[in-house]
Amino acid sequence: MKNIYKTDFNFPGQISKYEGKVRDVYTIEDNILIVIASDRISAFDIVMPEPIPNKGQVLNQISLKMLKSSEDIIDNWLISSPDPNVSIGRKLNPIKIEMVIRGYLSGHSERVYKSGKRSICGVKLENGLVSNQKFNKPIITPSTKADFGHDEDISKADIIDQRILSTDQYEEIEHITHQLFERGTEIAKKKGLILVDTKYEFGYDNNNKLYLIDEIHTPDSSRYFYVDGYEESVQNGIPPKQLSKEFFRQWLINHNFQGKENQTLPNISREIINDVSNRYIELYNLITGNNFEPRKSNNVLKELESNIIEHLSI
């Protein structure tokens, strides 16, 4: 009972529950969301059958700190956090687009580039780039936010043509995305890290005021390299040491799994699970400057439920 894989609560004033890939979201009266960060891990839009110890707590606590660090750039959805795995905030009207911003040719962009394509989401890429090379300036490669199945790359032109956003709306979000990435890059650099790429999500309130929603700058939403050894690794054509979920994706790829049809999920060993958990904790320690303190309760679900109910009654 120390891991949080699935929750099934019924809180006072609860209207609905939504189970995402990683988070369970409870809607409460007065447009309040209770978001519980579970220990589930997803890759290639598929939720893995085994939890990663402490992952949800790491995600939630890093995101709390990072949301706080960006409040001068844009207001966000967060109101409070009554539990290490829980964030409570405003229910907003989410934009069905993830603003993915990339400073380096890595991950998905690298796979697209290696396939021979020289354009991603309408952004042209020059010839001769090498894996994990820094772009001259960060590029934005949005993706659709799918309720089910795979998110898909989408261009700025298509977002506007499909009337998902107006030109003015998109350009406001684009500008804020660059500001947030610059802030995240500054924070990472001070900790000896490189913010390689990340994603941001946004929503509007009923008065059409824009807010930052979801998580930011966590190992689920972002990729980090260590500054130390990065240049040498790129020059030698080897992957830089990193702290992110990409390590787990690459392990799956090496075991012939990318979530495609007729592919079989490999057995995920305890060693891999512990390795992923340790990487999440290492990033927490680096990015927050604190030593991670795991929950001590032997019945995390009961403790979590109690903390939320107590908070709601205040």
C-alpha positions in Angstrom: 0.0 0.0 0.0 3.0 2.3 -0.2 2.6 2.9 -4.0 -0.3 4.8 -5.5 -1.4 3.1 -8.7 -5.2 3.7 -8.6 -7.5 5.7 -6.5 -11.2 5.4 -6.0 -12.4 8.1 -3.6 -15.7 9.8 -3.0 -15.1 13.3 -1.6 -17.6 15.7 -0.2 -19.1 17.7 -3.0 -17.6 15.4 -5.7 -19.1 15.8 -9.1 -16.9 13.5 -11.3 -13.6 11.7 -11.6 -11.3 11.4 -14.6 -8.4 9.0 -14.7 -5.5 10.2 -16.8 -2.3 8.4 -17.8 -0.6 9.5 -14.6 -3.1 11.6 -12.6 -6.5 11.0 -11.1 -8.6 14.2 -11.3 -11.6 14.7 -9.1 -14.0 17.6 -9.8 -15.6 19.2 -6.7 -18.4 21.8 -6.5 -17.5 25.4 -7.3 -15.2 24.4 -10.1 -12.4 23.0 -7.9 -10.1 20.2 -9.1 -8.3 17.7 -6.8 -5.4 16.3 -8.8 -3.7 13.2 -7.4 -0.3 12.4 -8.8 -0.1 8.6 -8.9 3.0 6.4 -9.3 1.9 5.2 -12.7 4.3 5.7 -15.6 3.3 6.0 -19.2 5.4 5.7 -22.3 4.3 6.0 -26.0 0.9 6.9 -24.5 0.6 3.5 -22.8 0.3 3.2 -19.0 2.7 0.6 -17.7 1.4 -2.2 -15.5 3.9 -1.5 -12.6 4.1 1.6 -10.5 7.4 3.6 -10.0 7.9 4.1 -6.2 7.8 7.7 -5.1 7.2 9.0 -8.7 3.9 10.8 -7.9 5.3 12.6 -4.9 8.4 13.7 -6.9 6.2 15.0 -9.8 3.8 16.9 -7.6 6.5 18.5 -5.4 8.7 19.6 -8.3 5.7 21.0 -10.1 4.6 23.0 -7.0 8.0 24.6 -6.8 8.2 25.3 -10.5 4.6 26.8 -10.7 5.6 29.1 -7.9 8.8 30.1 -9.7 6.8 31.3 -12.8 3.9 33.2 -11.2 5.4 36.5 -12.4 5.1 35.3 -16.0 1.6 33.9 -15.9 -1.0 33.0 -13.3 -1.6 29.3 -12.8 -4.4 27.0 -11.8 -2.9 26.0 -8.4 -4.6 26.9 -5.1 -3.1 24.6 -2.4 -1.4 21.2 -1.7 -2.7 19.4 1.3 -0.7 16.2 0.7 2.7 15.4 -0.9 0.9 13.8 -3.9 -2.0 16.2 -4.2 -2.6 19.6 -5.9 -5.9 21.5 -5.6 -6.8 24.2 -8.0 -9.2 25.9 -10.4 -11.1 24.0 -13.0 -10.4 25.9 -16.2 -11.3 25.3 -19.9 -8.2 23.5 -21.2 -6.8 24.2 -24.6 -6.5 20.9 -26.5 -2.9 21.7 -27.5 0.3 21.0 -25.7 3.0 23.6 -26.4 6.1 21.6 -26.7 9.3 23.6 -26.9 12.7 22.2 -27.8 16.1 23.6 -27.3 18.0 20.5 -28.6 17.6 17.8 -31.2 16.6 15.1 -28.8 13.9 12.6 -28.2 10.9 12.8 -30.6 12.5 15.5 -32.7 15.7 13.4 -33.1 13.6 10.4 -34.2 11.8 12.5 -36.7 15.1 13.9 -38.0 16.7 10.5 -38.3 13.8 9.3 -40.3 14.9 11.8 -43.0 12.3 14.5 -42.4 13.6 18.1 -42.3 10.4 19.7 -40.9 8.5 19.1 -37.7 5.2 20.9 -37.0 5.9 23.3 -39.8 9.3 24.2 -38.4 12.1 23.7 -40.9 15.3 22.0 -39.7 18.7 22.4 -41.4 20.7 19.6 -42.7 23.8 18.3 -40.9 22.5 18.4 -37.3 23.8 15.7 -34.9 21.9 14.0 -32.1 21.4 16.2 -29.0 22.8 19.2 -30.7 21.6 22.6 -29.5 19.3 24.5 -31.9 20.3 28.1 -32.8 17.1 29.1 -30.9 14.4 27.0 -29.3 11.6 25.7 -31.6 8.0 25.1 -30.7 6.5 21.9 -31.9 2.9 21.7 -30.6 0.9 18.5 -30.3 -2.7 17.7 -30.0 -4.0 16.7 -26.5 -5.7 13.4 -27.1 -8.3 12.1 -24.6 -7.5 8.6 -25.8 -4.7 7.2 -28.0 -1.7 9.0 -29.3 -1.0 12.8 -29.2 -0.2 14.0 -32.7 2.2 16.7 -34.0 0.3 19.8 -35.3 1.6 23.0 -36.8 0.8 26.6 -35.9 -0.9 27.1 -39.2 -3.2 24.1 -38.6 -4.0 25.2 -35.1 -5.2 28.5 -36.5 -6.9 27.0 -39.6 -8.8 24.5 -37.5 -9.9 27.4 -35.2 -8.5 25.7 -32.1 -7.0 29.1 -31.3 -7.1 32.5 -33.0 -3.8 34.0 -34.3 -3.7 36.4 -31.3 -4.4 33.6 -28.8 -1.7 31.4 -30.3 0.9 34.2 -30.4 0.2 35.1 -26.8 0.7 31.5 -25.7 3.7 31.2 -28.0 5.3 34.2 -26.3 4.6 32.9 -22.8 6.0 29.4 -23.8 9.3 31.0 -24.7 9.3 33.0 -21.4 8.6 29.9 -19.3 11.3 27.9 -21.1 13.8 30.7 -20.5 12.9 30.6 -16.8 13.2 26.8 -16.6 16.5 27.0 -18.4 17.9 29.5 -15.9 16.8 27.4 -12.9 18.3 24.2 -14.4 21.6 25.9 -15.3 22.0 27.0 -11.6 21.7 23.3 -10.7 24.2 22.1 -13.2 21.5 20.9 -15.6 20.3 21.6 -19.1 16.5 21.9 -19.8 16.5 20.1 -23.2 12.8 20.3 -24.0 9.5 20.5 -22.2 5.7 21.0 -22.6 3.3 23.5 -21.2 -0.5 23.4 -21.1 -2.9 26.3 -20.8 -6.5 27.0 -20.1 -9.0 29.9 -20.0 -11.4 30.9 -17.3 -15.0 31.9 -18.1 -13.8 35.5 -18.6 -11.2 34.3 -21.2 -8.2 35.0 -18.9 -5.3 32.7 -19.7 -3.8 30.4 -17.1 -1.0 27.9 -16.9 -2.3 24.5 -16.0 -1.1 20.9 -15.3 2.6 20.3 -14.3 5.7 22.1 -15.4 9.4 21.2 -15.5 9.0 17.7 -14.1 10.8 14.6 -15.4 7.5 13.5 -17.0 7.0 16.8 -18.9 10.6 17.7 -19.5 14.0 16.3 -20.4 17.2 17.3 -18.6 20.9 16.7 -19.4 23.8 17.3 -17.0 25.9 20.3 -18.1 29.0 18.3 -17.1 30.0 16.1 -19.9 27.3 17.3 -22.4 29.7 18.9 -25.0 32.0 15.9 -24.9 29.1 13.4 -25.3 27.7 15.3 -28.4 31.2 15.5 -30.0 31.7 11.7 -29.5 28.2 10.9 -30.7 27.0 9.3 -27.5 23.9 10.2 -25.5 24.5 12.7 -22.8 23.7 11.6 -19.3 20.1 12.7 -18.6 17.4 12.8 -15.9 14.0 12.3 -17.5 11.5 9.7 -18.6 13.4 9.4 -21.9 15.7 6.9 -20.2 12.7 4.5 -19.8 11.5 5.2 -23.3 14.9 4.2 -24.7 14.9 1.0 -22.6 11.5 0.1 -24.2 12.8 0.9 -27.7 15.9 -1.3 -27.1 13.4 -4.0 -26.2 11.5 -3.6 -29.4 8.5 -1.7 -28.0 7.2 1.7 -29.1 3.5 1.2 -28.5 2.9 0.1 -32.0 0.4 -2.5 -33.2 1.4 -6.1 -32.6 4.3 -5.1 -30.3 4.5 -6.9 -27.0 5.4 -5.0 -23.8 8.6 -6.4 -22.4 8.8 -7.6 -18.8 9.8 -4.6 -16.7 12.3 -5.9 -14.1 12.5 -4.6 -10.5 16.0 -3.3 -11.3 14.6 -1.0 -14.1 11.7 0.1 -11.8 14.2 1.0 -9.0 16.5 2.7 -11.5 13.7 4.9 -12.9 12.6 5.8 -9.3 16.1 6.7 -8.3 16.4 9.0 -11.3 13.2 10.8 -10.4 14.5 11.3 -6.9 17.9 12.5 -8.1 16.2 15.2 -10.2 14.1 16.2 -7.3 17.2 16.6 -5.1 19.0 18.6 -7.7 16.2 20.9 -8.9 14.8 21.7 -5.5 18.0 21.7 -3.5 16.3 19.5 -0.9 16.8 15.9 0.1 13.8 13.8 -0.9 11.8 12.5 2.0 9.5 9.6 1.0 6.1 9.1 2.7 6.4 7.0 5.8 2.8 5.7 6.0 2.2 2.1 5.3 -1.3 3.0 4.0 -0.7 5.9 1.7 -4.2 5.9 0.2 -5.9 6.2 3.6 -3.5 9.0 4.6 -4.0 10.8 1.3 -7.8 10.6 1.5 -7.8 11.8 5.1 -5.5 14.8 4.3 -7.8 15.9 1.4 -11.1 15.5 3.4 -9.6 17.5 6.3 -8.5 20.2 3.9 -11.9 20.4 2.2 -13.6 20.8 5.6 -11.6 23.9 6.5 
